[in-house]
Amino acid sequence: MTVVVTGAGNGLGSSLARACRARGDDVLAIDNDGRGLARLDGVTRVEIDLLAGDAVDRLCDALDEPCSEIHHVAGISGTGRFEEIPADHHERVIRLNCEVPMQITCALLAAEACTTTARHVFVGSLSTFTGYPGATSYAASKDAIASFARALDAALPAQMSAHWGLPGPLLTAHAARYAPDISAAAVRRRQDPDDAAEAILRQLARGRKRIFPGAAARGFAVAGTLTPTLTGRAMRRSLFDKLTAPQL
């Protein structure tokens, strides 16, 4: 089957592209990082800036046959006090993390470029359960895409489905870039993206709609749901209180 992975040049996207290829899929790997894509073997690599005006058309044109699965992984963040981050960067975060996956989904469905049993997978965040002080537009975009996935799943044809992944901190360059705490202890707590990718595919195969790639992610979600005030305070201490200059 043909699987599309956006953000495939690095991090979780790269891990998912490799895991899908190992599963025997034909993979269409999308990213604006040509060097990152070049490290992937056995896949169709297409360098696309998903924020460009023609990005969605180029992605659809790159498909030789209807896709049976698409993983929307591409995303950016920005950490710092909300008012200190430029408004145009907040806009880019919302657009890439939320609007672009919606536009890609709309285009694929309208063009009948998905199989009748296609699975649409959207990568959200554990911030859904606790907020993310210091990365407010990122948290907003991830909440929005999770809500979109739930609504889409209810509206899709019976054999087609939407899923939302909810990973915690990962051992990736993206996480390191935006995390204020890069101590050895903090880094050790991050999940390997290869492990996260394998967990996502396993749960996807079982038909799970809400996917927690690991016990730690599920535990954090439970804590955020049952003790939101305490979890929010812990997030503020570990993230927001350690922020200095904005990181874009």
PyRosetta script that sets phi, psi and omega in degrees:
from pyrosetta import init, pose_from_sequence

init()
pose = pose_from_sequence("MTVVVTGAGNGLGSSLARACRARGDDVLAIDNDGRGLARLDGVTRVEIDLLAGDAVDRLCDALDEPCSEIHHVAGISGTGRFEEIPADHHERVIRLNCEVPMQITCALLAAEACTTTARHVFVGSLSTFTGYPGATSYAASKDAIASFARALDAALPAQMSAHWGLPGPLLTAHAARYAPDISAAAVRRRQDPDDAAEAILRQLARGRKRIFPGAAARGFAVAGTLTPTLTGRAMRRSLFDKLTAPQL")
pose.set_psi(1, 158.2)
pose.set_omega(1, -179.5)
pose.set_phi(2, -96.9)
pose.set_psi(2, 125.8)
pose.set_omega(2, -178.8)
pose.set_phi(3, -118.8)
pose.set_psi(3, 133.0)
pose.set_omega(3, 175.4)
pose.set_phi(4, -102.5)
pose.set_psi(4, 133.8)
pose.set_omega(4, 175.7)
pose.set_phi(5, -129.3)
pose.set_psi(5, 118.8)
pose.set_omega(5, 173.8)
pose.set_phi(6, -92.2)
pose.set_psi(6, 155.5)
pose.set_omega(6, -175.6)
pose.set_phi(7, 67.3)
pose.set_psi(7, 30.8)
pose.set_omega(7, -172.1)
pose.set_phi(8, -80.3)
pose.set_psi(8, -5.8)
pose.set_omega(8, -176.2)
pose.set_phi(9, -76.4)
pose.set_psi(9, -20.6)
pose.set_omega(9, -174.5)
pose.set_phi(10, -151.5)
pose.set_psi(10, 165.7)
pose.set_omega(10, 168.4)
pose.set_phi(11, 57.3)
pose.set_psi(11, -139.3)
pose.set_omega(11, -176.8)
pose.set_phi(12, -61.9)
pose.set_psi(12, -37.3)
pose.set_omega(12, 179.1)
pose.set_phi(13, -61.2)
pose.set_psi(13, -43.5)
pose.set_omega(13, 177.7)
pose.set_phi(14, -63.6)
pose.set_psi(14, -42.7)
pose.set_omega(14, 179.0)
pose.set_phi(15, -63.0)
pose.set_psi(15, -41.4)
pose.set_omega(15, 178.6)
pose.set_phi(16, -66.5)
pose.set_psi(16, -39.6)
pose.set_omega(16, 178.5)
pose.set_phi(17, -61.4)
pose.set_psi(17, -43.9)
pose.set_omega(17, 179.6)
pose.set_phi(18, -67.5)
pose.set_psi(18, -39.8)
pose.set_omega(18, -179.3)
pose.set_phi(19, -66.4)
pose.set_psi(19, -39.4)
pose.set_omega(19, 178.1)
pose.set_phi(20, -67.4)
pose.set_psi(20, -38.5)
pose.set_omega(20, 177.4)
pose.set_phi(21, -64.7)
pose.set_psi(21, -42.5)
pose.set_omega(21, 178.5)
pose.set_phi(22, -64.0)
pose.set_psi(22, -28.0)
pose.set_omega(22, 178.1)
pose.set_phi(23, -73.5)
pose.set_psi(23, -12.3)
pose.set_omega(23, 178.9)
pose.set_phi(24, 104.0)
pose.set_psi(24, 7.3)
pose.set_omega(24, -178.0)
pose.set_phi(25, -82.1)
pose.set_psi(25, 154.0)
pose.set_omega(25, 164.0)
pose.set_phi(26, -82.8)
pose.set_psi(26, 125.5)
pose.set_omega(26, -172.6)
pose.set_phi(27, -115.2)
pose.set_psi(27, 127.9)
pose.set_omega(27, 170.5)
pose.set_phi(28, -100.5)
pose.set_psi(28, 107.4)
pose.set_omega(28, -174.3)
pose.set_phi(29, -98.4)
pose.set_psi(29, 123.5)
pose.set_omega(29, -175.5)
pose.set_phi(30, -116.5)
pose.set_psi(30, 132.6)
pose.set_omega(30, 173.9)
pose.set_phi(31, -167.3)
pose.set_psi(31, 160.0)
pose.set_omega(31, 173.6)
pose.set_phi(32, -91.0)
pose.set_psi(32, -1.8)
pose.set_omega(32, -179.8)
pose.set_phi(33, -100.9)
pose.set_psi(33, 95.9)
pose.set_omega(33, -178.5)
pose.set_phi(34, -62.7)
pose.set_psi(34, -35.7)
pose.set_omega(34, 179.3)
pose.set_phi(35, -65.2)
pose.set_psi(35, -41.4)
pose.set_omega(35, 177.6)
pose.set_phi(36, -63.1)
pose.set_psi(36, -43.3)
pose.set_omega(36, 178.8)
pose.set_phi(37, -62.0)
pose.set_psi(37, -35.3)
pose.set_omega(37, -177.3)
pose.set_phi(38, -63.5)
pose.set_psi(38, -19.9)
pose.set_omega(38, 179.8)
pose.set_phi(39, -81.3)
pose.set_psi(39, -6.1)
pose.set_omega(39, 179.3)
pose.set_phi(40, -92.8)
pose.set_psi(40, 131.2)
pose.set_omega(40, 179.1)
pose.set_phi(41, -106.5)
pose.set_psi(41, 146.6)
pose.set_omega(41, 172.3)
pose.set_phi(42, 75.4)
pose.set_psi(42, 15.6)
pose.set_omega(42, 180.0)
pose.set_phi(43, -123.4)
pose.set_psi(43, 163.4)
pose.set_omega(43, 171.9)
pose.set_phi(44, -87.7)
pose.set_psi(44, 117.7)
pose.set_omega(44, -174.7)
pose.set_phi(45, -103.5)
pose.set_psi(45, 127.9)
pose.set_omega(45, 178.3)
pose.set_phi(46, -131.4)
pose.set_psi(46, 117.2)
pose.set_omega(46, -179.9)
pose.set_phi(47, -84.3)
pose.set_psi(47, 113.0)
pose.set_omega(47, -178.1)
pose.set_phi(48, -138.0)
pose.set_psi(48, 132.7)
pose.set_omega(48, 168.6)
pose.set_phi(49, -85.5)
pose.set_psi(49, 107.5)
pose.set_omega(49, -173.6)
pose.set_phi(50, -67.4)
pose.set_psi(50, -9.8)
pose.set_omega(50, 176.0)
pose.set_phi(51, -90.3)
pose.set_psi(51, -4.7)
pose.set_omega(51, 178.6)
pose.set_phi(52, -74.8)
pose.set_psi(52, 153.7)
pose.set_omega(52, -175.8)
pose.set_phi(53, -62.8)
pose.set_psi(53, -29.0)
pose.set_omega(53, -177.5)
pose.set_phi(54, -100.7)
pose.set_psi(54, 10.6)
pose.set_omega(54, -171.8)
pose.set_phi(55, -60.4)
pose.set_psi(55, -46.8)
pose.set_omega(55, -176.1)
pose.set_phi(56, -64.9)
pose.set_psi(56, -41.9)
pose.set_omega(56, 178.3)
pose.set_phi(57, -62.4)
pose.set_psi(57, -41.4)
pose.set_omega(57, -179.6)
pose.set_phi(58, -65.8)
pose.set_psi(58, -38.4)
pose.set_omega(58, 177.9)
pose.set_phi(59, -63.7)
pose.set_psi(59, -46.9)
pose.set_omega(59, -179.6)
pose.set_phi(60, -63.1)
pose.set_psi(60, -39.1)
pose.set_omega(60, -179.9)
pose.set_phi(61, -65.8)
pose.set_psi(61, -25.6)
pose.set_omega(61, -177.9)
pose.set_phi(62, -77.0)
pose.set_psi(62, -12.6)
pose.set_omega(62, 179.5)
pose.set_phi(63, -80.6)
pose.set_psi(63, 124.1)
pose.set_omega(63, 177.2)
pose.set_phi(64, -86.8)
pose.set_psi(64, -19.2)
pose.set_omega(64, 179.7)
pose.set_phi(65, -152.5)
pose.set_psi(65, 163.6)
pose.set_omega(65, 180.0)
pose.set_phi(66, -57.2)
pose.set_psi(66, 141.2)
pose.set_omega(66, -179.4)
pose.set_phi(67, -86.2)
pose.set_psi(67, 145.7)
pose.set_omega(67, -179.8)
pose.set_phi(68, -101.1)
pose.set_psi(68, -12.1)
pose.set_omega(68, -179.6)
pose.set_phi(69, -159.1)
pose.set_psi(69, 140.0)
pose.set_omega(69, 175.4)
pose.set_phi(70, -137.5)
pose.set_psi(70, 129.7)
pose.set_omega(70, 178.6)
pose.set_phi(71, -108.2)
pose.set_psi(71, 114.2)
pose.set_omega(71, 178.3)
pose.set_phi(72, -90.4)
pose.set_psi(72, 95.0)
pose.set_omega(72, -175.0)
pose.set_phi(73, -109.8)
pose.set_psi(73, -28.8)
pose.set_omega(73, -175.1)
pose.set_phi(74, -53.3)
pose.set_psi(74, 133.4)
pose.set_omega(74, 179.7)
pose.set_phi(75, -171.2)
pose.set_psi(75, 160.7)
pose.set_omega(75, 175.8)
pose.set_phi(76, -135.1)
pose.set_psi(76, 168.4)
pose.set_omega(76, 177.6)
pose.set_phi(77, -136.1)
pose.set_psi(77, -169.0)
pose.set_omega(77, 175.6)
pose.set_phi(78, -171.2)
pose.set_psi(78, 121.5)
pose.set_omega(78, -177.2)
pose.set_phi(79, -113.3)
pose.set_psi(79, 148.6)
pose.set_omega(79, -177.6)
pose.set_phi(80, 142.2)
pose.set_psi(80, 178.3)
pose.set_omega(80, 174.2)
pose.set_phi(81, -65.3)
pose.set_psi(81, 137.5)
pose.set_omega(81, -173.2)
pose.set_phi(82, -50.7)
pose.set_psi(82, -45.9)
pose.set_omega(82, -174.3)
pose.set_phi(83, -74.9)
pose.set_psi(83, -12.6)
pose.set_omega(83, 179.8)
pose.set_phi(84, -93.0)
pose.set_psi(84, -10.7)
pose.set_omega(84, 177.0)
pose.set_phi(85, -89.4)
pose.set_psi(85, 129.4)
pose.set_omega(85, -178.2)
pose.set_phi(86, -56.4)
pose.set_psi(86, 142.8)
pose.set_omega(86, -177.6)
pose.set_phi(87, -59.8)
pose.set_psi(87, -35.0)
pose.set_omega(87, -179.0)
pose.set_phi(88, -69.3)
pose.set_psi(88, -24.9)
pose.set_omega(88, 176.1)
pose.set_phi(89, -75.1)
pose.set_psi(89, -40.7)
pose.set_omega(89, 173.3)
pose.set_phi(90, -54.5)
pose.set_psi(90, -41.4)
pose.set_omega(90, -179.1)
pose.set_phi(91, -64.2)
pose.set_psi(91, -40.7)
pose.set_omega(91, 179.2)
pose.set_phi(92, -64.6)
pose.set_psi(92, -40.3)
pose.set_omega(92, 179.2)
pose.set_phi(93, -61.2)
pose.set_psi(93, -49.9)
pose.set_omega(93, -179.5)
pose.set_phi(94, -62.1)
pose.set_psi(94, -41.6)
pose.set_omega(94, -176.5)
pose.set_phi(95, -66.4)
pose.set_psi(95, -50.8)
pose.set_omega(95, -176.0)
pose.set_phi(96, -70.7)
pose.set_psi(96, -41.1)
pose.set_omega(96, -174.3)
pose.set_phi(97, -78.1)
pose.set_psi(97, -25.0)
pose.set_omega(97, -173.1)
pose.set_phi(98, -126.2)
pose.set_psi(98, -55.3)
pose.set_omega(98, -174.1)
pose.set_phi(99, -66.6)
pose.set_psi(99, -42.5)
pose.set_omega(99, -177.8)
pose.set_phi(100, -62.4)
pose.set_psi(100, -47.3)
pose.set_omega(100, 176.0)
pose.set_phi(101, -58.3)
pose.set_psi(101, -36.2)
pose.set_omega(101, 177.8)
pose.set_phi(102, -65.5)
pose.set_psi(102, -42.7)
pose.set_omega(102, -179.4)
pose.set_phi(103, -66.8)
pose.set_psi(103, -40.2)
pose.set_omega(103, 177.8)
pose.set_phi(104, -62.5)
pose.set_psi(104, -45.4)
pose.set_omega(104, 179.9)
pose.set_phi(105, -60.0)
pose.set_psi(105, -44.9)
pose.set_omega(105, 179.6)
pose.set_phi(106, -60.4)
pose.set_psi(106, -45.2)
pose.set_omega(106, -178.0)
pose.set_phi(107, -65.5)
pose.set_psi(107, -42.5)
pose.set_omega(107, -179.6)
pose.set_phi(108, -64.5)
pose.set_psi(108, -43.4)
pose.set_omega(108, -179.9)
pose.set_phi(109, -68.2)
pose.set_psi(109, -41.4)
pose.set_omega(109, -179.2)
pose.set_phi(110, -64.7)
pose.set_psi(110, -35.0)
pose.set_omega(110, -178.9)
pose.set_phi(111, -87.1)
pose.set_psi(111, 2.6)
pose.set_omega(111, -175.8)
pose.set_phi(112, 52.7)
pose.set_psi(112, 43.3)
pose.set_omega(112, -177.5)
pose.set_phi(113, -97.2)
pose.set_psi(113, 16.7)
pose.set_omega(113, 175.8)
pose.set_phi(114, -121.1)
pose.set_psi(114, 148.7)
pose.set_omega(114, 173.8)
pose.set_phi(115, -70.0)
pose.set_psi(115, 166.0)
pose.set_omega(115, -177.1)
pose.set_phi(116, -69.5)
pose.set_psi(116, -15.2)
pose.set_omega(116, 179.3)
pose.set_phi(117, -114.9)
pose.set_psi(117, 22.6)
pose.set_omega(117, -174.5)
pose.set_phi(118, -61.4)
pose.set_psi(118, 145.3)
pose.set_omega(118, 176.9)
pose.set_phi(119, -112.0)
pose.set_psi(119, 126.3)
pose.set_omega(119, 179.6)
pose.set_phi(120, -105.4)
pose.set_psi(120, 116.9)
pose.set_omega(120, -173.3)
pose.set_phi(121, -115.5)
pose.set_psi(121, 123.6)
pose.set_omega(121, -177.4)
pose.set_phi(122, -116.5)
pose.set_psi(122, 127.8)
pose.set_omega(122, -178.8)
pose.set_phi(123, -87.5)
pose.set_psi(123, 114.7)
pose.set_omega(123, 177.5)
pose.set_phi(124, -100.2)
pose.set_psi(124, -140.6)
pose.set_omega(124, -176.7)
pose.set_phi(125, -159.1)
pose.set_psi(125, 153.6)
pose.set_omega(125, 173.9)
pose.set_phi(126, -67.1)
pose.set_psi(126, -11.0)
pose.set_omega(126, 176.2)
pose.set_phi(127, -59.8)
pose.set_psi(127, -19.1)
pose.set_omega(127, 175.5)
pose.set_phi(128, -56.2)
pose.set_psi(128, -30.0)
pose.set_omega(128, -174.6)
pose.set_phi(129, -99.2)
pose.set_psi(129, -7.0)
pose.set_omega(129, -176.9)
pose.set_phi(130, -147.5)
pose.set_psi(130, -7.3)
pose.set_omega(130, -171.7)
pose.set_phi(131, 82.2)
pose.set_psi(131, 171.7)
pose.set_omega(131, -178.0)
pose.set_phi(132, -144.8)
pose.set_psi(132, 80.3)
pose.set_omega(132, -178.8)
pose.set_phi(133, -60.6)
pose.set_psi(133, 129.2)
pose.set_omega(133, -177.7)
pose.set_phi(134, 97.0)
pose.set_psi(134, -8.0)
pose.set_omega(134, 175.6)
pose.set_phi(135, -141.2)
pose.set_psi(135, 56.7)
pose.set_omega(135, -168.6)
pose.set_phi(136, -66.4)
pose.set_psi(136, -43.3)
pose.set_omega(136, -179.2)
pose.set_phi(137, -71.2)
pose.set_psi(137, -33.0)
pose.set_omega(137, 174.5)
pose.set_phi(138, -61.2)
pose.set_psi(138, -48.9)
pose.set_omega(138, 179.6)
pose.set_phi(139, -60.6)
pose.set_psi(139, -41.7)
pose.set_omega(139, 179.4)
pose.set_phi(140, -61.4)
pose.set_psi(140, -42.6)
pose.set_omega(140, -178.2)
pose.set_phi(141, -66.1)
pose.set_psi(141, -38.4)
pose.set_omega(141, -178.4)
pose.set_phi(142, -73.5)
pose.set_psi(142, -37.0)
pose.set_omega(142, 173.1)
pose.set_phi(143, -61.6)
pose.set_psi(143, -42.3)
pose.set_omega(143, -178.0)
pose.set_phi(144, -64.6)
pose.set_psi(144, -41.5)
pose.set_omega(144, -177.0)
pose.set_phi(145, -72.2)
pose.set_psi(145, -31.3)
pose.set_omega(145, 175.3)
pose.set_phi(146, -66.9)
pose.set_psi(146, -41.5)
pose.set_omega(146, 178.2)
pose.set_phi(147, -64.8)
pose.set_psi(147, -40.8)
pose.set_omega(147, 177.2)
pose.set_phi(148, -60.2)
pose.set_psi(148, -44.3)
pose.set_omega(148, -178.8)
pose.set_phi(149, -61.1)
pose.set_psi(149, -43.0)
pose.set_omega(149, 179.0)
pose.set_phi(150, -62.2)
pose.set_psi(150, -44.6)
pose.set_omega(150, -179.6)
pose.set_phi(151, -67.8)
pose.set_psi(151, -40.1)
pose.set_omega(151, 179.5)
pose.set_phi(152, -62.9)
pose.set_psi(152, -41.3)
pose.set_omega(152, -177.9)
pose.set_phi(153, -60.0)
pose.set_psi(153, -37.0)
pose.set_omega(153, -180.0)
pose.set_phi(154, -72.8)
pose.set_psi(154, -20.1)
pose.set_omega(154, -175.1)
pose.set_phi(155, -101.0)
pose.set_psi(155, -14.8)
pose.set_omega(155, -176.7)
pose.set_phi(156, -71.2)
pose.set_psi(156, 157.9)
pose.set_omega(156, 172.8)
pose.set_phi(157, -55.6)
pose.set_psi(157, 156.8)
pose.set_omega(157, -167.2)
pose.set_phi(158, -54.2)
pose.set_psi(158, -39.3)
pose.set_omega(158, -175.1)
pose.set_phi(159, -91.0)
pose.set_psi(159, -6.6)
pose.set_omega(159, 177.4)
pose.set_phi(160, -94.2)
pose.set_psi(160, 154.2)
pose.set_omega(160, -175.6)
pose.set_phi(161, -148.1)
pose.set_psi(161, 156.0)
pose.set_omega(161, 174.1)
pose.set_phi(162, -119.0)
pose.set_psi(162, 144.9)
pose.set_omega(162, -176.0)
pose.set_phi(163, -138.2)
pose.set_psi(163, 152.7)
pose.set_omega(163, 177.7)
pose.set_phi(164, -132.3)
pose.set_psi(164, 121.5)
pose.set_omega(164, 178.2)
pose.set_phi(165, -87.4)
pose.set_psi(165, 144.2)
pose.set_omega(165, -175.0)
pose.set_phi(166, -131.5)
pose.set_psi(166, 71.8)
pose.set_omega(166, -179.6)
pose.set_phi(167, -77.8)
pose.set_psi(167, 156.8)
pose.set_omega(167, 171.9)
pose.set_phi(168, -93.8)
pose.set_psi(168, -160.7)
pose.set_omega(168, 179.7)
pose.set_phi(169, -59.8)
pose.set_psi(169, 132.1)
pose.set_omega(169, -178.4)
pose.set_phi(170, -112.8)
pose.set_psi(170, 158.1)
pose.set_omega(170, 179.8)
pose.set_phi(171, -86.8)
pose.set_psi(171, 72.6)
pose.set_omega(171, -176.7)
pose.set_phi(172, -131.9)
pose.set_psi(172, 163.1)
pose.set_omega(172, 176.8)
pose.set_phi(173, -64.0)
pose.set_psi(173, -34.9)
pose.set_omega(173, 178.7)
pose.set_phi(174, -61.2)
pose.set_psi(174, -47.1)
pose.set_omega(174, -179.9)
pose.set_phi(175, -64.4)
pose.set_psi(175, -41.3)
pose.set_omega(175, -179.6)
pose.set_phi(176, -65.4)
pose.set_psi(176, -33.5)
pose.set_omega(176, -178.3)
pose.set_phi(177, -64.8)
pose.set_psi(177, -39.2)
pose.set_omega(177, -172.7)
pose.set_phi(178, -101.0)
pose.set_psi(178, -8.0)
pose.set_omega(178, -176.9)
pose.set_phi(179, -83.8)
pose.set_psi(179, 130.1)
pose.set_omega(179, 177.7)
pose.set_phi(180, -74.3)
pose.set_psi(180, -22.8)
pose.set_omega(180, -178.1)
pose.set_phi(181, -107.0)
pose.set_psi(181, 106.2)
pose.set_omega(181, -179.7)
pose.set_phi(182, -113.1)
pose.set_psi(182, 25.4)
pose.set_omega(182, 177.6)
pose.set_phi(183, -65.1)
pose.set_psi(183, 160.0)
pose.set_omega(183, -179.8)
pose.set_phi(184, -59.4)
pose.set_psi(184, -38.6)
pose.set_omega(184, -179.8)
pose.set_phi(185, -64.3)
pose.set_psi(185, -41.6)
pose.set_omega(185, 179.9)
pose.set_phi(186, -66.8)
pose.set_psi(186, -41.0)
pose.set_omega(186, -179.8)
pose.set_phi(187, -64.7)
pose.set_psi(187, -38.5)
pose.set_omega(187, -179.8)
pose.set_phi(188, -63.6)
pose.set_psi(188, -25.5)
pose.set_omega(188, -179.0)
pose.set_phi(189, -79.2)
pose.set_psi(189, -10.5)
pose.set_omega(189, -177.9)
pose.set_phi(190, -80.1)
pose.set_psi(190, 147.0)
pose.set_omega(190, -178.4)
pose.set_phi(191, -85.3)
pose.set_psi(191, 140.2)
pose.set_omega(191, 175.5)
pose.set_phi(192, -65.3)
pose.set_psi(192, 131.3)
pose.set_omega(192, -176.8)
pose.set_phi(193, -63.9)
pose.set_psi(193, -28.8)
pose.set_omega(193, 176.3)
pose.set_phi(194, -64.2)
pose.set_psi(194, -40.9)
pose.set_omega(194, 177.7)
pose.set_phi(195, -64.9)
pose.set_psi(195, -41.3)
pose.set_omega(195, 179.2)
pose.set_phi(196, -63.3)
pose.set_psi(196, -42.0)
pose.set_omega(196, -179.8)
pose.set_phi(197, -63.1)
pose.set_psi(197, -44.8)
pose.set_omega(197, 179.0)
pose.set_phi(198, -62.2)
pose.set_psi(198, -40.3)
pose.set_omega(198, 179.4)
pose.set_phi(199, -65.5)
pose.set_psi(199, -39.9)
pose.set_omega(199, 178.7)
pose.set_phi(200, -62.2)
pose.set_psi(200, -45.7)
pose.set_omega(200, -179.0)
pose.set_phi(201, -67.0)
pose.set_psi(201, -36.8)
pose.set_omega(201, 177.9)
pose.set_phi(202, -62.9)
pose.set_psi(202, -46.7)
pose.set_omega(202, -178.2)
pose.set_phi(203, -70.3)
pose.set_psi(203, -32.1)
pose.set_omega(203, 176.0)
pose.set_phi(204, -63.4)
pose.set_psi(204, -41.1)
pose.set_omega(204, 178.3)
pose.set_phi(205, -63.2)
pose.set_psi(205, -27.3)
pose.set_omega(205, 178.6)
pose.set_phi(206, -85.8)
pose.set_psi(206, -1.8)
pose.set_omega(206, 178.5)
pose.set_phi(207, 84.5)
pose.set_psi(207, 13.5)
pose.set_omega(207, 179.5)
pose.set_phi(208, -65.9)
pose.set_psi(208, 134.8)
pose.set_omega(208, 177.8)
pose.set_phi(209, -88.1)
pose.set_psi(209, -46.6)
pose.set_omega(209, 177.8)
pose.set_phi(210, -99.4)
pose.set_psi(210, 115.3)
pose.set_omega(210, -169.2)
pose.set_phi(211, -112.6)
pose.set_psi(211, 118.3)
pose.set_omega(211, 172.6)
pose.set_phi(212, -104.7)
pose.set_psi(212, 112.4)
pose.set_omega(212, -177.2)
pose.set_phi(213, -81.6)
pose.set_psi(213, 70.1)
pose.set_omega(213, 178.4)
pose.set_phi(214, 129.2)
pose.set_psi(214, 156.0)
pose.set_omega(214, -177.9)
pose.set_phi(215, -65.8)
pose.set_psi(215, -34.7)
pose.set_omega(215, -179.2)
pose.set_phi(216, -63.3)
pose.set_psi(216, -41.9)
pose.set_omega(216, 178.9)
pose.set_phi(217, -64.0)
pose.set_psi(217, -43.1)
pose.set_omega(217, 178.9)
pose.set_phi(218, -65.1)
pose.set_psi(218, -40.8)
pose.set_omega(218, 179.1)
pose.set_phi(219, -62.7)
pose.set_psi(219, -40.3)
pose.set_omega(219, 178.9)
pose.set_phi(220, -65.1)
pose.set_psi(220, -39.6)
pose.set_omega(220, 178.8)
pose.set_phi(221, -62.6)
pose.set_psi(221, -40.8)
pose.set_omega(221, 178.2)
pose.set_phi(222, -63.7)
pose.set_psi(222, -44.3)
pose.set_omega(222, 179.6)
pose.set_phi(223, -61.8)
pose.set_psi(223, -42.7)
pose.set_omega(223, 179.4)
pose.set_phi(224, -65.6)
pose.set_psi(224, -31.9)
pose.set_omega(224, 179.7)
pose.set_phi(225, -76.1)
pose.set_psi(225, -42.4)
pose.set_omega(225, -174.9)
pose.set_phi(226, -84.7)
pose.set_psi(226, -33.4)
pose.set_omega(226, -177.5)
pose.set_phi(227, -130.7)
pose.set_psi(227, 65.4)
pose.set_omega(227, -174.0)
pose.set_phi(228, -61.5)
pose.set_psi(228, -37.3)
pose.set_omega(228, -178.0)
pose.set_phi(229, -67.1)
pose.set_psi(229, -47.1)
pose.set_omega(229, -179.6)
pose.set_phi(230, -64.8)
pose.set_psi(230, -41.8)
pose.set_omega(230, -179.9)
pose.set_phi(231, -66.2)
pose.set_psi(231, -39.7)
pose.set_omega(231, 177.3)
pose.set_phi(232, -62.3)
pose.set_psi(232, -40.6)
pose.set_omega(232, 177.8)
pose.set_phi(233, -64.8)
pose.set_psi(233, -39.9)
pose.set_omega(233, 178.9)
pose.set_phi(234, -64.4)
pose.set_psi(234, -40.6)
pose.set_omega(234, 177.7)
pose.set_phi(235, -63.7)
pose.set_psi(235, -39.3)
pose.set_omega(235, 179.3)
pose.set_phi(236, -64.4)
pose.set_psi(236, -44.1)
pose.set_omega(236, -179.8)
pose.set_phi(237, -64.5)
pose.set_psi(237, -41.5)
pose.set_omega(237, -174.0)
pose.set_phi(238, -83.2)
pose.set_psi(238, -19.5)
pose.set_omega(238, -176.3)
pose.set_phi(239, -121.3)
pose.set_psi(239, -68.6)
pose.set_omega(239, -170.3)
pose.set_phi(240, -61.3)
pose.set_psi(240, -42.7)
pose.set_omega(240, -176.7)
pose.set_phi(241, -69.6)
pose.set_psi(241, -13.4)
pose.set_omega(241, -180.0)
pose.set_phi(242, -99.3)
pose.set_psi(242, -2.4)
pose.set_omega(242, -178.8)
pose.set_phi(243, -72.0)
pose.set_psi(243, 143.9)
pose.set_omega(243, 174.7)
pose.set_phi(244, -117.5)
pose.set_psi(244, -105.9)
pose.set_omega(244, 177.4)
pose.set_phi(245, -79.7)
pose.set_psi(245, 151.5)
pose.set_omega(245, 177.2)
pose.set_phi(246, -58.1)
pose.set_psi(246, 143.2)
pose.set_omega(246, 175.1)
pose.set_phi(247, -116.1)
pose.set_psi(247, 116.5)
pose.set_omega(247, -176.4)
pose.set_phi(248, -109.3)
pose.dump_pdb("model.pdb")
